[in-house]
Amino acid sequence: MSNADLAAFLLQERLPEQYRQQIHAYFIPFIEGVLPRIRAGDLRVLGIHGAQGSGKSTLAALLQWYLQCEHGMTVAVVSIDDFYLRRAEREVLAKTEHPLLLTRGVPGSHDVALAKQTLAALLALKSGQSLDLPRFDKSCDDRAQRSAWPRISGPVDLVIFEGWCLGAEACEPAALLAPVNALELAEDSDGAWRRYVNTALAGPYRDLFAQIDYLLMLAAPSFGCVQGWRLEQEQKLAAKVDAGSASALMDAPAIQRFIQHYQRITEQCLRALPLRADCVMTMAADRQISAAHYPRQGDDHAAETCPSLVFSDLDGTLLDHDNYSFSAALPALARLAELGVIWVLNTSKTQAELHQLAAQLNNPYPFIIENGAAVVVPAGCDLLADVDLSIVNGQRVKEFAPRREQILTLLHGWRAQYGYQFSGFADHDAPTLCKITGLSLQEAELALLREYSEPIRWEDSDERWQAFAVLLAAEGLQALKGGRFIHIMGAADKGRAMAWLASCLYPSGPAPQLIALGDSGNDIAMLERADIAVLVRSPHHSPPQIVAPQGDLHITEGFGPVGWNEALLDIFGAGD
């Protein structure tokens, strides 16, 4: 591939020069890596998953162009967006099933039969045969005229199938009960729309996605980024259409409402799909790829060749809930050191607290703070040396959430405006926090040095909490329940930070076996993404419900560090 050819492609697609770097660093190595499977005929349909505005259509165009130019292949590109039901069909659904089904996008709003027929026809095309590929005109919210459908001639070497929900799976009915945003609360109060969409995922969409031989995921850093990306996407679309066709395009408020249709499944995919996809390309907020990870690579020899990575919560898990001691876990800690296993602290605690605790635990590795809000690489640690990180307070940091100052402004504003009864860390000094938590004065001072979250104690009614939760969701915030407090923070979680760090620590070769240990609700995202999830029992609360574990789930007999110790010695053996 010549520089001139690549420059022409960048110009044609109106791509910035930075995209050239991603092409060489990630996209060409990826396609060259799967090329033998394409040539062998066991990779016929390549799926690309990515949230709105993540660049999946651009990537599909690049891969098509590269395979055609460099390897002389015939490549067809289709999007799940090409198979939306006609507007008239969605109007019928809106009347007979639920009004929200008028809006294109979610499972249930596609002509799945047409999508399956198109994929099958493409794969069956022979020399001399051709096929018109369906297209949807978003500017008029309806299927494009047949005359606008592109034609492709066979035989086809590869079909690239891209879409925002490719690979999504149905969730347990219990997970549908609570609304995730204002749209669901106001316009789907009984959950009928959610159930319809979930049933579609469990049935026809599951069969459609089963046609995908290899799934590449472009993993957004959070759902909060998606709204801005989607607005930018709409603005680009507006620039391409004439004034008469632009009436169906959306402004910023319309985009904000529209994107809420996608929130539940997008967040579900961000949690679960990184461990099911064949390749995960992690994205930063500016849409630059920061790492590529191959979770399923080397499965045939996983037991013998893949390394293990341990991620552990602290309070109530490795540290005793009542006295913060980890003495009961010393045998397992010694075993990890003996085997050279990297083990990562993944906690609601602050960076200031972690520096001290890591030293006490003799842990030299990167750690995850404030429920996945950031990954910190401590001074003297040479891991992640090749990863581009921010410098925050003199430390190398990967941030996934907004700063605490923004959160406090919102919380205190709502408390003043609506009279909500709650207290947070910002309302207390260190001596008071000592009385509430049992921390020492020094520990309480470190706990107050939060950067990305605010722990609160809710002192109002359950009914008022529901209204408060809607305000949080509208601002892209979430409430994670820990052992003692509810942590208010941005759209980050321990599982996403764990997956990102794992991909950076092992960017190539067999994917590591992820072992996660936790005891509370704020550990669920981490436990659900683990290959081995260990629920550590607590004497103070029941184990959280793990609805969709991706691997094996274990519950300890012992409490806190006693259970932590027994679980890891069972996994790694007690040694000599």
Number of C-alpha atoms within 10 A of each C-alpha: 8 8 9 9 12 16 13 12 17 16 12 9 11 9 13 10 11 9 14 16 13 14 17 11 15 15 20 15 12 16 14 12 11 13 15 12 13 18 13 9 12 11 18 23 23 21 27 28 27 24 29 24 21 24 18 23 21 13 17 23 17 19 20 19 18 21 19 14 13 10 10 11 18 18 24 23 18 21 22 19 22 23 22 29 24 18 17 11 16 24 18 14 18 15 12 10 15 18 16 22 24 20 15 21 20 21 24 22 23 22 18 20 12 15 22 18 11 18 21 12 14 27 17 12 17 13 9 8 12 16 15 15 20 22 21 21 15 19 20 15 16 19 20 17 11 11 8 14 16 11 12 18 17 19 18 19 21 22 22 23 25 25 20 25 24 26 24 23 21 17 17 11 12 8 10 15 13 13 21 19 21 19 20 21 16 11 14 16 15 14 15 15 19 23 16 15 17 23 18 20 23 15 12 17 24 16 13 18 19 12 16 20 13 19 22 25 28 26 25 26 23 22 22 20 20 21 21 17 18 20 21 14 15 18 14 11 14 18 10 11 12 10 9 9 14 16 11 12 17 16 11 15 9 11 16 17 14 18 19 19 20 19 21 16 22 23 18 16 23 22 21 22 24 26 23 19 21 18 21 25 22 22 19 17 17 11 18 17 21 18 22 24 28 23 25 17 17 16 13 10 10 15 10 9 14 16 15 17 21 22 26 25 27 24 25 28 28 28 20 20 21 14 11 17 15 22 14 18 22 15 15 24 21 13 19 19 13 10 10 10 15 17 21 21 23 31 25 29 23 22 24 17 19 24 17 13 16 17 10 10 11 11 18 19 18 25 27 31 28 26 31 29 28 25 25 23 21 20 13 8 11 12 14 15 11 8 13 12 17 13 11 11 7 9 14 20 20 22 23 21 24 20 17 16 13 13 20 18 10 14 20 16 12 14 14 11 9 10 11 18 14 14 16 19 20 14 10 13 13 19 14 14 21 17 12 12 13 15 18 14 16 12 17 22 17 19 20 20 15 22 18 26 29 24 23 20 14 15 11 12 10 10 8 12 15 14 12 16 17 21 18 22 17 15 14 19 21 22 20 19 17 19 16 16 18 19 22 24 28 28 23 25 29 29 27 25 26 26 22 23 20 21 22 19 19 19 16 14 13 20 25 24 19 22 23 28 29 31 30 25 17 25 28 25 23 29 31 23 27 27 20 21 25 24 29 29 25 23 12 12 10 10 16 17 11 16 13 17 19 18 17 13 16 13 16 17 15 16 22 30 28 23 24 31 25 21 22 21 18 10 11 14 13 14 11 4
